[in-house]
Structures are given as C-alpha cells and as structure tokens.
Amino acid sequence: MQNRREFIKGSAVFATMMAAAPTILKAQGAPRVFKVAVVGCGGRGTGALKNSIEAAKQLGQQVKLVATADYFVASAKALAASHGLDEKFCFGGANGYKKIMEMPEVDIVILTTPLNFRPRHLEAAVKAGKHVFAEKGVAVDAPGVRQFIAASKLATEKKLTIVAGTQRRHHPGYLLQAKALKEGTLGPIIGGNVYWNGNVPWIKRRTEGMSNKDYLCKNWLNFTELSGDHIVEQHVHNIDIANWFIGRYPKSAVGMGGRARRVTGNQFDFFSVDFDYGEGVHIHSMCRQLNKCHSNVSESLRTADAIISGGGRVMRPNGDKVELNGDFGSGNPYDMEHVDLLKSIMGTGPYMNEGETVAMSTACGIMGRISAYTGQIVGMADLLTKESSPYYKGCALTAEAFEADGDVELPAEVAPIPGEFDARFK
C-alpha cells in the first residue's frame, strides 16, 4: 500500500505545489504589513505614527495606516489625508474609538488622546485583541490607574504587546545605566533628584460656540481632569527613571506647589515633592511650567560612590568618569520604542508589556499631585488598595461623561487650595 508521502509525491497536487514553490518562498520573505490605527490625531499621535513607520523600515517591515479617530473629526481626517487614507475610515467624537476596535484588520492601536480617556481606550483595545502603543501618562486618578493595570494584566494573558511612551526606557544611555545597576556595577540608588522645569507648552482659548466638552478637549493640557496636571502628563518621564533605577515604587509622597501665572485651566504652575521609597531612600521631584524661567529636564541619582546623570555620564565623587559596558546601539528612542513593539509582536525580540510600569509611574505623579493640592501626606495604598481613602476615588469628570449625550459641567478655572478638600474628587 502506498504511504501518504508516496501518494503526495505521485499526485498532481504535489506537482502543482512544486511549481508554485518559488512564489511561496517569495511570499514567506515578503515584508509583514502591520495595520495601524491612531486614536488621538494631534501632534503626538501624528509623531507616533511616523515613529512606527520608521521603526518598521528599520526592521524590513511595513506599517499601513488603516483608521483614525479623534474627538475632533477634522483632526482624524487631516492625519488620514496625509497618508492617503479614505475618509470613510475616519471617526470623530468621544465614541469614535469604538469603531476602530470593531475593525478586525487592525493589528496595532496608537493611543494618544488626553490622559483621562487612556484607561478606557486601553481596556477596549485589549478586549478587542489589539496590540497597543500607549502614550504616557496613562490616567488622571486612582480608578484610572487601577483600570489600566487590570487591562495590562489581561493583555499579558492574551499575549498582546503594550509599549508605553516612556521612551527613556528604550534610550541606549539609560539602558546602559540600568544594566550596570542590575548587574551591581553601580548601585544601589540611595537618593537623588528628578526635574522637569520648562515652559507652558500651549494654551487654547475658548471661542464662541464651543461646548464645555469641546473646550476641555481642545485645552486639555491645562485641566487636571483631562491631563492629570503636568506632574503626571509630563514629569512622569523623570519619575519613571527613578522607579526603574531604584527597582521599586515610592510608598508615600509629601508635596507642595502653587499657581502664579497660569491663565487657563485649573492646574498648578509648579510642584516640589518628596517621594519616600522606604529603606531611607528619598527622591526629590521638582517640576515647573513657567515661561521665562530656568529650564532643567534631567535626573541626578546617587549611589554610595557614584552620581548618575540620567542617560549621560556616571561620575565618582572625585570627578573620575565611570566607564560602563554594553551595546544598545544608537537609535532614536522615539523610533526604538516602536522597534521593540514590533519585535515583540513578531517574536524576534523579548515579549514586552510596559502597561503596569507606566501605570505605576503615573500613580506616583498622581500621588504627588494630590499631596500638593491637599497639603496632606498621601500613600500609594491610598490609590491602589485603601478603599476608605478619599484619594481611592476618582475625579468627578469621567471619560464616560464625554461619551454620554449632552454637555458636561465645566470645572472652575481656579487652582485647589492646600488644607482644603479637593473638590475634584467624587
């Protein structure tokens, strides 16, 4: 009796397969086309898409934009037009992201909306089986942090990749320092300072005919309910480095801050926060958004015998430079975070899920902000596990409110007063 191998060899099917073999081999070597959708089509969404396209080129693969969504549909259409995408794949309004999650062809979703919406969007993306690039920070309050962490854990169960916009974790200089700390060449960290002191990036004035929803989404950077304040939206980068290099998260925060010149929104102009990591390790965090003032965006962390300038030099107290060993290339970290995302999806690099780390760094910023707003010491447990804490609750203005019919109530454009309960909480 003819066995299966002999039967196939003798059949017309086998002959056809052999004739087609060159075509099959060519297809196997063809670039993979990752179909990407962008939710939040402003400057960061546009930039992240460019980084994704460049990352694919470096890997010999391709990225194709297949859908866009933005609260303002004109922004979704503008990004689509710049990539030759038909307007029928552009979605507007607070619910537009749901259309993208229903598209089975979408492989990767880039989430770059205001922070208030990020946890809800991530949860929807993971449930829909999408890989995600999520810009930092990722929440404005404790419930958002918890929701983001839960969605990240689900992503791990489903073997979905999540890469966050904490691009320093993909920067060769920072990776070299992290390696030295992990291997014991440096460390451990015993204290330090992290800074993001700069200008107000932008403000958007309210124009006639704008609804409260429109105004908040247009000027989101200046409202705590949409951005988390700049200690969360921006300074999270530097706090994340402290967490990464120390290897754990702070237990509590005591902070102060104030508002001197901000002309829209309800945020502080500056923060100064002491993060207590336990075991005698404290990190001083300072951030400021005030024009015409000294700028400093950096990290300076200390070990017993070295000073680490984040991503840069490592020096001994006597001035000698510490040479570190390792090869992490020299790529643009904004591209490299997408390179690592694609490699994780393809299985050509380590599996990556940065959801929990970026959520916890976001939680640190929220903890520091609440402490400065209220004048009270705030613990990480207040945000994550202590249900009786007033800070376990969320901001009164939720992402769901934007998705509902009708308008929302506009928060008062005044800063909180330390020593008084913060009305932003439910």
Buried (B, 14 or more C-beta within 10 A) or exposed (E): EEEEEEEEEEEEEEEEEEEEEEEEEEEEEEEBEBBBBBBBBBEBBBBBBBBBBBBBBBBEBBBBBBBBBBBBBEBBBBBBEEBEBEEEBBBBBBEBBBBBBEBEEBBBBBBBBBBBBBBBBBBBBBEBBBBBBBBBBBBBBBBBBBBBBBBBBBBBEEEBBBBBBBBBBBBBBBBBBBBBBEEEBBBEBBBBBBBBBBEBEEEBEBEEEBEBBBBBBBBBBBBBBBBBBBBBBBBBBBBBBBBBBBEEBBBBBBBBBBBEEBEBBBBBBBBBBBBBBEEEBBBBBBBBBBEEBEEBBBBBBBBEEBBBBBBEEBBEEEEEEBEBEEEBEEBBBBBBBBBBBBBBBEEEBEEBBBBBBBBBBBBBBBBBBBBBBBBBBBBBEBBBEBEEBBBBBBBBBBBEBBBEEEEBEBBEBEBBEBEEEBEBBE
